């Protein structure tokens, strides 16, 4: 089995389950604007997309200003509901610790905001445990664009062949 020098992870549905908080935040914004009949499963299927993409998929709205306004409302909801409703998967801490013990560098690349990831992980992992976190605010193009991975490789000063990305 090949051992890599750098392991990069997606956050949602890879290291953690924040679906409860995500659904809660979307539901609050959607209902505020009379978008009803949208199921939790429909909301969960948008996890990993940008907030604007998700709101467009869920509502059919394509107006950029409206989608931006919904995004801002969502962020305010997430400030209240997200971290307390996000849970690391049971294996997450053990796997990350083993990789770190072997000398690997560890990073996270996500469409979720970096500060939100750091808020949760600061309660679960030692400070400076992660070598890098690239959030949605750090890239121009969200996944599946390789921008986040390429930025991380550059920042960590490693070769592509030394990196394993785990996520969607």
C-alpha positions in Angstrom: 0.0 0.0 0.0 1.4 3.4 -1.0 1.8 5.9 1.8 1.3 9.5 0.7 3.0 12.6 2.2 -0.2 14.7 2.1 -3.8 13.6 2.7 -6.5 16.1 1.7 -10.1 15.6 2.8 -13.5 17.0 1.8 -15.4 18.0 5.0 -19.1 17.3 4.6 -19.9 13.6 4.4 -16.2 12.7 4.5 -15.0 13.9 7.9 -18.2 15.1 9.4 -22.0 15.1 9.2 -23.4 18.6 9.2 -26.6 17.7 7.4 -28.8 18.4 10.4 -27.5 22.0 10.6 -27.6 22.4 6.8 -31.2 21.3 6.6 -32.2 23.5 9.5 -30.5 26.6 7.9 -32.0 25.9 4.4 -35.4 25.2 5.9 -35.4 28.5 7.8 -34.5 30.6 4.7 -36.7 28.7 2.4 -39.8 29.0 4.6 -39.1 32.7 5.2 -39.6 33.1 1.5 -42.5 30.8 1.1 -40.7 28.0 -0.6 -42.6 25.0 0.8 -42.8 21.3 -0.1 -39.0 20.9 -0.3 -37.9 17.7 1.5 -34.9 17.2 3.7 -33.6 14.7 1.2 -33.8 17.3 -1.6 -31.8 19.7 0.6 -29.3 17.0 1.5 -28.7 16.2 -2.2 -27.3 19.7 -2.6 -24.7 19.4 0.1 -21.2 20.1 -1.4 -22.5 22.7 -3.9 -22.2 26.4 -3.4 -25.1 28.0 -1.5 -26.2 29.9 -4.6 -26.3 26.6 -6.6 -28.2 24.9 -3.9 -30.8 27.6 -3.6 -31.2 27.7 -7.4 -31.7 23.9 -7.5 -34.2 23.9 -4.7 -36.2 27.0 -5.8 -35.7 27.3 -9.5 -34.6 30.9 -9.0 -31.7 32.0 -11.2 -31.6 35.7 -10.3 -28.1 36.3 -9.0 -29.1 39.1 -6.5 -31.9 36.9 -5.0 -29.5 33.9 -4.7 -26.9 36.2 -3.0 -29.5 37.5 -0.6 -30.6 33.9 0.3 -26.9 33.0 0.8 -26.4 35.9 3.2 -29.5 34.8 5.2 -28.2 31.3 5.3 -24.9 32.4 6.7 -26.6 34.2 9.5 -28.6 31.1 10.2 -25.5 29.0 10.1 -23.8 31.3 12.7 -26.4 30.1 15.1 -27.2 26.5 14.1 -24.3 24.9 12.2 -21.5 24.1 14.6 -23.8 22.7 17.4 -25.4 20.5 14.8 -22.2 19.1 13.1 -20.6 15.9 14.3 -17.4 14.3 13.3 -17.7 10.7 12.1 -16.6 8.3 14.8 -13.4 7.3 12.9 -12.4 10.8 11.9 -10.2 11.8 14.9 -8.4 8.4 15.0 -7.7 8.3 11.3 -6.4 11.9 11.2 -4.2 11.2 14.3 -2.7 8.1 12.8 -1.8 9.9 9.6 -0.3 12.7 11.5 1.7 10.3 13.7 3.2 8.8 10.5 4.4 12.3 9.6 1.8 13.1 6.9 0.5 16.6 6.3 -3.3 16.9 6.5 -5.6 19.4 4.9 -9.3 20.0 4.2 -10.8 21.4 1.0 -14.4 22.3 1.2 -17.1 24.6 -0.2 -17.9 25.2 3.5 -16.4 28.4 4.9 -13.0 27.9 6.5 -13.9 29.7 9.7 -16.9 27.3 10.2 -14.7 24.2 9.8 -12.1 25.7 12.2 -14.8 26.5 14.7 -15.8 22.9 15.0 -12.3 21.3 14.7 -10.9 23.7 17.4 -13.1 21.8 19.8 -11.9 18.4 18.6 -8.3 18.6 17.5 -5.2 20.2 19.0 -4.4 23.7 17.6 -2.3 23.7 14.4 -3.1 20.0 13.9 -4.2 20.6 10.3 -1.6 21.9 7.9 -4.1 23.7 5.7 -7.8 24.4 5.4 -9.1 25.7 2.1 -12.7 26.9 2.3 -15.2 28.2 -0.2 -14.0 31.7 0.3 -10.4 30.8 -0.7 -11.2 29.8 -4.3 -12.8 31.4 -7.3 -14.2 28.1 -8.7 -15.8 25.5 -6.3 -15.4 21.8 -6.6 -15.3 20.0 -8.9 -12.7 22.5 -10.1 -9.2 21.4 -9.1 -8.4 24.9 -7.9 -8.6 24.1 -4.2 -6.4 21.0 -4.6 -3.8 22.9 -6.8 -3.8 25.8 -4.3 -3.1 23.4 -1.4 -0.3 21.6 -3.3 1.4 24.9 -4.0 0.9 26.2 -0.4 2.3 22.9 1.1 5.2 22.8 -1.4 4.6 19.2 -2.5 4.3 17.2 -5.7 1.0 16.0 -7.1 2.2 12.4 -6.8 2.6 12.8 -3.0 -1.0 13.8 -2.5 -4.2 11.7 -2.0 -7.6 13.5 -2.0 -10.5 11.8 -0.2 -13.9 13.2 -0.9 -16.3 13.8 -3.7 
